[in-house]
Amino acid sequence: MASEILEAPIPVPNAQQTVEKRLHTPEGSPVRFIPPEPAEIEDTGLQAHDLEVLILKLLLKRGTVTGRTIAESMHLPRHIIQQPLERLRSELMIAIKGSSGLEDFVFQLTEAGFDRARREDQHCSYAGAAPVSLDAYMAAISKQSIQLSSLTMEKLRSAFSEMCLSENLLSQLGQAINDGRGLFLFGPPGNGKTCLSELVVSAFGEYLWIPRTVTIDGELVRLYDPRSHEAVELPQLKDISYDRRWILIRRPTIVVGGELTMQQLDLQVNPQTGISEAPVQLRANGGALVIDDFGRQRMPTSELLNRLIVPMEKHHDYLNLSSGRQIAVPFDMLIVFSTNLEPSDLVDEAFLRRIPYKIEVEGPTTEEYVALFHELASKIDCQCDPEAVDYLLEKHYLPSQRPLRFCHPRDLLRQIRNYCEFHNQPLAVTRQTVDVAVKNYFAGL
């Protein structure tokens, strides 16, 4: 009876109809690719053996598990795991402990299955969502390439609406983003280079499908990282069938700074689990990789650029597997080098020619500074006396020729707010609160 129910066919959804359905983001941009739900084991890009190993390790970690839970844990339809479950039963690796509702059973390891599961777990302890093949991942990135995204001035203005940017700077940024390769953002600190870099990809207003895990020649690479990727749950997804081994995210922006090392640009194998972690550029595919504080990394700038320039031009990268084999992976992103130093002081002319756009982010004019100060004060309900702002400039900027920075109004207003709250005073920009804020903020500068 159990065997008959286990082998009973489960209705298979029409994967082609799923692919033909299109989603639109709240911003109105289409999701160009939807991973079709696999109808057969062959459609997963995996072998039945791969699924059997995952099932064994899942049972090793959980003890007893229903067929439905196994399918949900592997993010596969139930009919896909039907064959590997039956094969494991026929090989006496697993046994049915009992029934669990209609057409489902509770499974557990046999003694032989426990021994095999332990051996597999020692080699690689991963027992989560079934991985996606490298070929499928490469094809998906190609269909969702940032090179296919179009950007208009309206979208760009919307993305940077919280920042005070000139039309010339917006135009330069738009050209660089549409080019989709690389750019230098340089200029004095405090003018929003890092913030600009992090907002660049949001101008596209699109989402991206990535697999949770990728299998490369039998090695598992964890691609989805909640620290780097923001998962998205669209209501429309509840009404369609798709391959749930994939997850929908916002186009990523990965920011690395002075801590970046060459090791972070290659696969990192965890010897305890046997799983490789994706390098920063692989996690940034479809979005942007921001190298902040460029020139302050632990390696020479020429070494870092040598590592990245060819992938930037060829749109693919080479990574080293633990087996020693080298494999090609997509390199589809906008690279942003952000630095407070002069680009010509960091790299030679030959390197600079290969980075298409060099954009200087300058400080505000006096008029922009004053307008920004009043705008930010209004947002925190702070009374702002125009004479006090003039006093700030005449007393604390002009005599010392202190340069204006876009970050100064925000930081000084934060000092003023803290002072007023601590002393239980009305929140206001006055000569007194300005003097206190300047003394705290610019001491030693």
PyMOL commands that set and color helices and strands:
alter all, ss='L'
color gray80, all
select helices_A, chain A and resi 2-7+15-20+41-44+48-62+67-74+78-90+111-123+134-143+146-148+153-159+167-179+193-199+201-203+235-239+262-265+280-283+301-314+343-346+349-353+366-379+386-396+407-422+431-441
alter helices_A, ss='H'
color red, helices_A
select strands_A, chain A and resi 23-24+30-31+64-66+94-99+105-109+132-133+182-186+207-211+213-216+219-222+246-250+253-256+268-269+276-277+288-291+316-320+326-330+334-339+357-360+383-384+428-429
alter strands_A, ss='S'
color yellow, strands_A
deselect
rebuild
show_as cartoon
